[in-house]
Amino acid sequence: MRGFTHTVKDPLWGNIPMTKEIRDILSAEEVEKLSRIKQNGPACHIYPGAVHTRLSHSLGVYYIGRAMMMAIAQNDTALPFTQRGLMSFLVACLLHDIGHFPYAHSLKELSVREHEEIARSLINGQDELNAAIRRAGADPEMTGLIIDTSIPSSSPETDFYRSVLSGTLDPDKLDYLSRDAFFAGIPYGSQDTSYIIASLSFASGRLVLQEDALSLVEQVLFSKYMMYRNLYWHKGVRGATAMIKRAVLSALQDDVIRIEDLYMTDDSSFLDLIRQHDGYAPFDLIWRVEHGRIEERKAWKAYDGKGIIEQRAGDIRQRWKLEKDIFSALSPLYPELEEHEVIIDIPEPISFETRIGLLMEDGSICDGAEDTLFPEAGALFSRKLRKAALYLPQYVRTEDAQGAFREASRG
């Protein structure tokens, strides 16, 4: 790949090579917005260094995606890829998150549209961005299809790029685990990324890993588990996320705001939107998070899909009914307690997928999942991590909260 004479300096990966045309894409409004969205949302109130942005992450995904393609090309010079396809893949790496809401994943669960679908519609519908993609030598339609896998593809080349961008050892995961760990100041997400990239090849139309590098899969997935345990699902991070989500969901149900109001907003413009409705009581939860006053996890239980709490609160738009019941049980004891301050949090399911082909010494390819611990351990990890929890203001006594939570668990 020629013409990569421009660089962007990154604290994690060093110099990131770009063509002038790819670098120009960074100036598009849809991309520039990412510089004002924190990658880990309210996690910075628990880990003060975690103030890095979705733009820096997107640059990292682009960097790793490019390095992967170069490593594959070194191992196999007869690749069935087109120049336009390769550029579309690189641009897709750079733009994969442009459909994200502010505050990281805090608001994702509230939308009827996945961020990948929003990204594809922006790529195809915004003239300035679309033209910039074409100037970079990429195909906007192919770029959108690589990102949004919900749309059927008839192109084997597109399918391959999809599998790279959304696979077990994808550049998205390799960047966010290392980057989030780096900025949060915790060691659990660091990967031997250069070794992983050097161990990749192209065979039978798919990305494969050399047999002797299988332990890298376990390393990445174990790192994912540790990062969820220590950062993403830290009880304080979950509390802050749940408070933001509760406030916005209440506002949507009360027609204070519309879900469309959140599209193309960043952290700053989201707060501007909230300021327009200063008298709306649930929005006080957001301002508390902004000032580091996060509610406490007062009661919790291991997630059980058949449990009463999980069944009643599994649908986020029906969760208020259970919260109202708990409020009714606690309000006689705490007259100052407000209904919106009673918050049930149930994290979304996570996957410890191991879809990766192994290139054996004899040249054959086999499924690497059966040789790792993660088909069984991944399910165990998810059960250990996932908790249904009750968050309340600090003044509510733990024993009172646990009693109301237990009563709710019985239905």
C-alpha positions as CSV (number, residue, x, y, z in Angstrom):
1,M,0.0,0.0,0.0
2,R,1.6,3.2,-1.2
3,G,1.1,6.9,-0.4
4,F,1.0,6.5,3.4
5,T,3.3,9.5,3.9
6,H,1.3,11.3,6.6
7,T,1.3,10.3,10.2
8,V,-0.8,10.8,13.3
9,K,1.0,10.4,16.6
10,D,-0.7,8.0,19.0
11,P,0.5,7.4,22.6
12,L,-0.3,3.7,22.4
13,W,0.9,2.6,18.9
14,G,3.3,5.5,18.0
15,N,3.2,6.8,14.5
16,I,0.0,5.8,12.5
17,P,0.7,6.1,8.8
18,M,-2.0,7.6,6.5
19,T,-2.5,8.9,3.1
20,K,-3.4,12.5,2.8
21,E,-6.9,11.5,1.7
22,I,-7.5,9.2,4.7
23,R,-6.2,11.9,7.0
24,D,-8.7,14.3,5.4
25,I,-11.6,12.0,6.5
26,L,-10.7,13.0,10.1
27,S,-12.1,16.5,9.4
28,A,-15.6,15.2,8.5
29,E,-18.1,16.3,11.1
30,E,-19.2,12.7,11.7
31,V,-15.6,11.7,12.5
32,E,-14.5,14.8,14.3
33,K,-17.5,14.3,16.7
34,L,-15.7,11.2,18.1
35,S,-13.0,13.5,19.6
36,R,-15.7,14.7,22.0
37,I,-17.0,11.3,23.1
38,K,-15.1,9.5,25.9
39,Q,-14.4,5.9,25.0
40,N,-15.4,4.6,28.4
41,G,-18.0,7.2,29.3
42,P,-18.4,7.8,33.0
43,A,-15.6,5.3,33.9
44,C,-13.4,8.4,34.3
45,H,-15.1,9.0,37.7
46,I,-13.6,5.8,38.9
47,Y,-10.4,5.7,36.9
48,P,-9.5,9.4,36.3
49,G,-7.1,8.6,33.5
50,A,-9.8,7.0,31.3
51,V,-10.6,10.2,29.4
52,H,-9.4,9.0,26.0
53,T,-11.9,9.4,23.2
54,R,-13.6,7.3,20.6
55,L,-11.5,9.0,17.9
56,S,-8.3,7.8,19.4
57,H,-9.7,4.3,19.6
58,S,-10.9,4.5,15.9
59,L,-7.4,5.5,14.9
60,G,-6.0,2.5,16.8
61,V,-8.5,0.2,15.0
62,Y,-7.4,1.6,11.7
63,Y,-3.7,1.1,12.7
64,I,-4.1,-2.5,13.7
65,G,-6.4,-3.3,10.7
66,R,-3.7,-1.9,8.3
67,A,-1.0,-3.9,10.1
68,M,-3.0,-7.1,9.8
69,M,-3.4,-6.6,6.1
70,M,0.3,-6.0,5.6
71,A,1.2,-9.1,7.7
72,I,-1.2,-11.2,5.6
73,A,0.3,-9.8,2.4
74,Q,3.8,-10.7,3.6
75,N,2.7,-14.3,4.2
76,D,0.8,-14.7,0.9
77,T,1.6,-12.4,-2.0
78,A,-1.3,-13.8,-4.2
79,L,-4.2,-12.4,-2.2
80,P,-7.6,-12.1,-4.0
81,F,-8.1,-8.5,-2.8
82,T,-8.7,-5.3,-4.8
83,Q,-7.0,-2.0,-4.0
84,R,-10.5,-0.5,-3.7
85,G,-11.5,-3.2,-1.3
86,L,-8.4,-2.8,0.9
87,M,-9.0,0.9,1.1
88,S,-12.7,0.3,1.9
89,F,-11.6,-2.0,4.8
90,L,-9.2,0.6,6.2
91,V,-11.8,3.4,6.0
92,A,-14.3,1.0,7.7
93,C,-11.8,0.5,10.5
94,L,-11.6,4.3,10.9
95,L,-15.4,4.9,10.7
96,H,-16.8,1.8,12.5
97,D,-17.8,3.9,15.6
98,I,-19.3,7.0,13.9
99,G,-22.8,5.9,14.8
100,H,-22.1,5.7,18.5
101,F,-24.0,7.7,21.1
102,P,-22.4,9.9,23.7
103,Y,-21.3,8.4,27.1
104,A,-19.9,5.2,25.5
105,H,-22.4,2.4,25.9
106,S,-24.6,4.1,28.5
107,L,-27.3,5.0,25.9
108,K,-26.8,2.1,23.4
109,E,-29.5,-0.1,25.0
110,L,-32.1,2.7,24.5
111,S,-31.9,2.9,20.7
112,V,-33.9,0.9,18.3
113,R,-31.0,1.2,15.8
114,E,-27.6,-0.4,16.2
115,H,-24.6,2.0,15.9
116,E,-23.4,0.0,12.9
117,E,-26.6,0.7,11.0
118,I,-26.3,4.4,11.9
119,A,-22.7,4.4,10.7
120,R,-23.7,2.9,7.3
121,S,-26.5,5.4,6.9
122,L,-24.1,8.3,7.6
123,I,-21.6,6.9,5.1
124,N,-24.2,6.6,2.4
125,G,-26.2,9.7,3.3
126,Q,-23.8,12.5,4.2
127,D,-22.4,14.0,1.0
128,E,-19.2,15.4,2.5
129,L,-18.2,12.2,4.2
130,N,-19.2,10.1,1.2
131,A,-17.0,12.3,-1.1
132,A,-14.1,12.1,1.3
133,I,-14.3,8.3,1.3
134,R,-14.3,8.2,-2.5
135,R,-11.2,10.5,-2.6
136,A,-9.4,8.1,-0.3
137,G,-9.9,5.4,-3.0
138,A,-12.6,3.5,-1.1
139,D,-16.1,2.5,-2.0
140,P,-18.6,4.1,0.4
141,E,-21.2,1.3,-0.2
142,M,-18.6,-1.4,0.5
143,T,-17.3,0.5,3.5
144,G,-20.8,0.6,5.0
145,L,-21.4,-3.1,4.4
146,I,-18.1,-4.0,6.1
147,I,-19.3,-2.2,9.2
148,D,-23.0,-3.2,9.2
149,T,-23.1,-6.9,9.0
150,S,-26.9,-7.0,9.3
151,I,-27.2,-6.3,5.6
152,P,-26.6,-9.4,3.4
153,S,-23.4,-9.3,1.3
154,S,-22.8,-11.1,-2.0
155,S,-19.1,-10.3,-2.1
156,P,-16.6,-12.8,-0.7
157,E,-14.1,-9.9,-0.4
158,T,-16.6,-7.9,1.7
159,D,-17.4,-11.0,3.8
160,F,-13.7,-11.5,4.5
161,Y,-13.2,-7.9,5.7
162,R,-16.3,-8.3,7.9
163,S,-14.8,-11.3,9.5
164,V,-11.6,-9.4,10.3
165,L,-13.3,-6.3,11.7
166,S,-15.7,-8.4,13.8
167,G,-13.9,-11.6,14.7
168,T,-12.2,-13.2,17.7
169,L,-8.9,-11.3,17.1
170,D,-10.4,-8.3,15.5
171,P,-8.6,-4.9,15.5
172,D,-11.5,-3.3,17.5
173,K,-10.9,-5.7,20.4
174,L,-7.1,-5.6,20.2
175,D,-7.2,-1.8,20.4
176,Y,-9.8,-1.2,23.1
177,L,-8.5,-3.8,25.5
178,S,-5.0,-2.4,25.3
179,R,-6.0,1.3,25.1
180,D,-8.6,1.2,27.9
181,A,-6.1,-0.6,30.2
182,F,-3.3,1.9,29.3
183,F,-5.4,5.0,30.1
184,A,-7.2,3.5,33.1
185,G,-3.8,2.5,34.6
186,I,-4.7,-1.2,35.0
187,P,-2.6,-4.0,33.5
188,Y,-5.2,-6.5,32.6
189,G,-6.0,-5.7,29.0
190,S,-2.4,-5.5,27.5
191,Q,-1.8,-7.8,24.5
192,D,1.2,-8.9,22.6
193,T,-0.4,-7.3,19.6
194,S,2.7,-7.4,17.3
195,Y,3.0,-11.2,17.8
196,I,-0.7,-11.7,17.2
197,I,-0.5,-9.7,13.9
198,A,2.6,-11.6,12.8
199,S,0.9,-14.9,13.4
200,L,-2.1,-14.2,11.0
201,S,-2.5,-15.6,7.5
202,F,-5.1,-15.8,4.7
203,A,-6.3,-19.3,3.7
204,S,-9.5,-20.7,2.2
205,G,-11.0,-17.2,2.1
206,R,-10.6,-16.5,5.8
207,L,-8.3,-15.1,8.4
208,V,-6.4,-17.9,10.2
209,L,-3.9,-18.1,13.0
210,Q,-0.8,-20.2,13.1
211,E,-1.2,-23.3,15.2
212,D,1.6,-22.5,17.7
213,A,0.0,-19.1,18.5
214,L,-3.3,-20.5,19.8
215,S,-2.6,-19.4,23.3
216,L,-3.0,-15.8,22.0
217,V,-6.7,-16.4,21.7
218,E,-6.9,-17.5,25.3
219,Q,-4.9,-14.4,26.3
220,V,-7.2,-12.0,24.5
221,L,-10.4,-13.5,25.9
222,F,-9.0,-13.8,29.4
223,S,-8.0,-10.1,29.1
224,K,-11.5,-9.3,28.0
225,Y,-12.9,-11.1,31.1
226,M,-10.5,-9.2,33.4
227,M,-11.3,-5.8,31.8
228,Y,-15.0,-6.4,32.3
229,R,-14.4,-7.5,35.9
230,N,-12.2,-4.5,36.8
231,L,-13.2,-1.7,34.5
232,Y,-16.3,-2.1,32.3
233,W,-18.5,-3.7,34.9
234,H,-16.9,-2.2,38.0
235,K,-19.7,-1.5,40.4
236,G,-19.1,2.2,40.3
237,V,-19.0,2.3,36.5
238,R,-22.2,0.3,36.4
239,G,-23.8,2.7,38.9
240,A,-22.9,5.8,36.9
241,T,-24.0,4.1,33.6
242,A,-27.3,3.0,35.2
243,M,-28.0,6.5,36.5
244,I,-27.5,8.1,33.0
245,K,-29.6,5.3,31.4
246,R,-32.4,5.7,34.0
247,A,-32.6,9.5,33.5
248,V,-32.7,9.3,29.7
249,L,-35.1,6.4,29.6
250,S,-37.5,8.4,31.9
251,A,-37.2,11.4,29.6
252,L,-38.0,9.3,26.5
253,Q,-41.0,7.7,28.2
254,D,-42.2,11.2,29.4
255,D,-41.7,12.7,25.9
256,V,-39.2,15.2,27.3
257,I,-36.8,14.2,24.6
258,R,-36.8,11.9,21.5
259,I,-34.4,9.2,20.6
260,E,-33.6,11.2,17.5
261,D,-32.3,14.0,19.7
262,L,-29.4,11.7,20.7
263,Y,-28.2,10.9,17.2
264,M,-25.0,12.7,16.2
265,T,-24.6,14.2,19.7
266,D,-21.3,14.1,21.6
267,D,-20.8,14.3,25.4
268,S,-20.9,18.1,25.4
269,S,-23.9,18.6,23.2
270,F,-25.7,15.8,25.2
271,L,-25.3,17.9,28.3
272,D,-26.5,21.0,26.4
273,L,-29.6,19.0,25.6
274,I,-30.1,18.1,29.3
275,R,-29.7,21.8,30.3
276,Q,-32.7,22.7,28.1
277,H,-34.8,20.7,30.6
278,D,-33.5,21.9,33.9
279,G,-36.8,21.4,35.7
280,Y,-37.0,17.7,34.8
281,A,-36.2,15.9,38.0
282,P,-34.7,12.6,36.7
283,F,-32.0,14.6,34.8
284,D,-30.5,15.4,38.2
285,L,-29.1,11.9,38.1
286,I,-26.9,12.9,35.1
287,W,-25.6,16.0,36.9
288,R,-24.8,13.9,40.0
289,V,-22.7,11.6,37.8
290,E,-21.0,14.6,36.2
291,H,-20.0,15.7,39.8
292,G,-18.9,12.2,40.8
293,R,-21.9,11.6,43.2
294,I,-22.6,8.0,42.1
295,E,-25.3,6.0,43.8
296,E,-24.2,2.9,45.7
297,R,-24.8,-0.7,44.9
298,K,-26.9,-1.7,47.9
299,A,-28.0,-5.2,46.8
300,W,-27.3,-7.7,44.0
301,K,-27.5,-11.2,42.9
302,A,-25.9,-13.4,40.3
303,Y,-27.8,-13.1,37.0
304,D,-30.4,-15.9,36.5
305,G,-32.3,-15.7,33.3
306,K,-35.3,-17.5,34.9
307,G,-35.2,-15.3,38.0
308,I,-38.2,-13.0,38.8
309,I,-36.1,-9.8,38.9
310,E,-34.4,-10.7,35.6
311,Q,-37.7,-11.5,33.9
312,R,-39.5,-8.4,35.2
313,A,-36.5,-6.1,34.5
314,G,-35.0,-7.8,31.5
315,D,-36.9,-5.4,29.2
316,I,-35.4,-2.0,30.0
317,R,-38.6,-0.2,29.0
318,Q,-40.6,-2.2,31.5
319,R,-38.0,-2.0,34.3
320,W,-39.6,1.0,35.9
321,K,-42.5,-1.2,37.2
322,L,-40.1,-3.2,39.4
323,E,-38.3,0.0,40.4
324,K,-41.6,1.5,41.4
325,D,-42.4,-1.6,43.6
326,I,-39.1,-1.2,45.4
327,F,-39.7,2.5,45.8
328,S,-43.0,1.8,47.3
329,A,-41.4,-0.5,49.8
330,L,-38.6,2.0,50.8
331,S,-40.4,5.3,50.6
332,P,-42.2,4.9,54.0
333,L,-38.7,4.5,55.6
334,Y,-37.1,7.3,53.5
335,P,-39.6,10.1,52.7
336,E,-36.8,12.1,51.0
337,L,-36.3,9.2,48.5
338,E,-37.5,10.0,44.9
339,E,-38.8,7.4,42.5
340,H,-36.2,8.0,39.9
341,E,-33.4,7.4,42.5
342,V,-34.4,3.7,42.6
343,I,-32.4,2.0,39.9
344,I,-32.2,-1.6,38.8
345,D,-29.1,-2.5,36.7
346,I,-28.8,-5.6,34.5
347,P,-25.8,-5.7,32.2
348,E,-26.2,-6.7,28.7
349,P,-25.0,-10.3,27.7
350,I,-21.4,-10.6,26.6
351,S,-19.7,-13.2,24.4
352,F,-16.4,-14.9,24.7
353,E,-16.4,-16.2,21.2
354,T,-13.6,-18.3,19.8
355,R,-14.3,-18.3,16.1
356,I,-10.8,-18.5,14.6
357,G,-9.3,-20.9,12.1
358,L,-6.0,-22.6,12.9
359,L,-3.4,-23.1,10.2
360,M,-1.7,-26.4,11.0
361,E,1.8,-27.4,10.2
362,D,0.6,-29.6,7.3
363,G,-1.3,-26.7,5.7
364,S,-4.7,-27.9,6.8
365,I,-7.2,-25.6,8.7
366,C,-9.2,-26.6,11.7
367,D,-11.5,-24.9,14.2
368,G,-9.4,-23.5,17.0
369,A,-12.3,-23.2,19.5
370,E,-12.2,-26.9,20.5
371,D,-8.6,-26.6,21.6
372,T,-9.2,-23.7,24.0
373,L,-10.8,-23.4,27.4
374,F,-13.3,-20.8,26.4
375,P,-16.3,-22.7,25.1
376,E,-16.8,-23.8,28.8
377,A,-14.9,-21.1,30.6
378,G,-16.5,-18.2,28.7
379,A,-19.9,-19.3,29.9
380,L,-18.6,-19.5,33.4
381,F,-16.9,-16.1,33.2
382,S,-20.2,-14.5,32.0
383,R,-22.1,-16.1,34.9
384,K,-19.5,-14.8,37.4
385,L,-19.5,-11.3,36.0
386,R,-23.2,-10.6,35.3
387,K,-25.2,-9.4,38.3
388,A,-28.7,-7.9,38.7
389,A,-28.1,-5.0,41.1
390,L,-30.0,-2.4,43.0
391,Y,-28.5,1.1,43.2
392,L,-29.7,3.7,45.7
393,P,-28.6,6.9,47.4
394,Q,-25.9,6.5,50.0
395,Y,-28.3,7.3,53.0
396,V,-30.4,4.2,52.3
397,R,-29.4,1.5,54.8
398,T,-28.0,-1.6,53.1
399,E,-30.2,-3.9,55.2
400,D,-33.4,-2.0,54.1
401,A,-32.3,-2.1,50.5
402,Q,-31.5,-5.9,50.6
403,G,-34.8,-6.6,52.2
404,A,-36.7,-4.8,49.5
405,F,-34.6,-6.5,46.8
406,R,-35.2,-9.9,48.3
407,E,-38.9,-9.2,48.5
408,A,-38.9,-8.2,44.8
409,S,-37.0,-11.4,44.0
410,R,-39.9,-13.4,45.4
411,G,-42.4,-11.6,43.2
